Structure formats: C-alpha cells, structure tokens
Amino acid sequence: MIMSSPNQTTVKYNASIYPTEDMCMEARAGYLEAFESKTAEYKRTMKTEAFCIPFESFPVIGMTSPVGA
C-alpha cells in the first residue's frame, strides 16, 4: 500500500507490504477511516490517499505475518 500526503513538509510518501491484496485493501480502509475520524481542521490541512498495487514478486523471507512490513 502506498500512502501519499503531498502537502506535508516532511514524509510525503510511505509504503507497506502485505501478503495479499485483500489484506492491503483492509489496511487501506482502516487508514482512510482513521483519516475521516480526524477533525475538520486537520483534514483541511492534510490531504491523503492510499493505493493497493498488486504485483507478482519473488518470495519475501519472513512475510508470513498478517500485517504489513
């Protein structure tokens, strides 16, 4: 999942790896729900979006955990 916050002064992009696309979509929904629960003032100053990008990969050692790396 790639998260973008382009109007921030420091970290503008962040990424997490999930073993399945479904896990990524669940994490994305949680991330956006958390953002929507913030105050209106916070949301006026912080814009964000998150994307799940599926791709085939070589096996990632240790990627058995159900949470992002």
VOGU-3710 file (C-alpha; in Angstrom, 3 decimals, decimal comma):
1> mimsspnqtt> 0,000/0,000/0,000  1,384/3,389/-0,958  0,158/6,325/1,123  0,533/9,853/-0,164  0,326/13,091/1,806  1,719/15,587/-0,724  1,216/18,760/1,304  3,292/17,598/4,275  6,652/19,232/4,913  8,478/16,014/5,817
11> vkynasiypt> 7,287/12,496/4,946  5,122/12,763/1,851  5,030/9,084/0,877  5,019/5,883/2,859  4,548/2,256/1,858  3,694/-1,063/3,492  3,842/-4,566/2,035  1,003/-7,029/2,625  0,965/-10,741/1,750  -2,383/-10,496/-0,061
21> edmcmearag> -4,363/-7,852/-1,894  -7,294/-8,420/0,478  -5,106/-7,609/3,486  -3,930/-4,475/1,741  -7,491/-3,388/0,978  -8,457/-3,906/4,638  -5,466/-1,852/5,786  -6,313/0,864/3,252  -9,901/1,029/4,506  -8,657/1,333/8,094
31> yleafeskta> -6,180/4,060/7,157  -8,838/6,104/5,362  -11,377/5,551/8,179  -8,806/6,839/10,676  -8,258/9,914/8,491  -12,006/10,550/8,211  -12,322/10,442/12,012  -9,953/13,416/12,359  -11,200/16,949/12,908  -12,294/19,129/10,010
41> eykrtmktea> -9,343/21,443/10,682  -6,898/18,547/10,421  -8,466/17,362/7,170  -8,269/20,885/5,704  -4,507/20,960/6,223  -3,737/17,331/5,396  -4,741/15,652/2,168  -4,094/11,940/1,768  -4,772/8,933/-0,416  -3,745/5,288/-0,316
51> fcipfesfpv> -3,380/2,761/-3,116  -3,009/-1,002/-3,169  -0,914/-2,079/-6,110  -0,902/-5,846/-6,709  2,163/-7,380/-8,313  3,860/-10,737/-8,610  7,046/-10,993/-6,597  9,724/-13,375/-5,555  9,075/-14,873/-2,081  9,815/-12,383/0,697
61> igmtspvga> 11,612/-14,097/3,579  9,623/-13,645/6,778  6,430/-12,499/5,033  4,174/-14,813/6,999  2,873/-12,122/9,324  -0,687/-10,899/8,629  0,410/-7,254/8,922  2,397/-5,008/6,619  6,159/-4,892/6,769
//
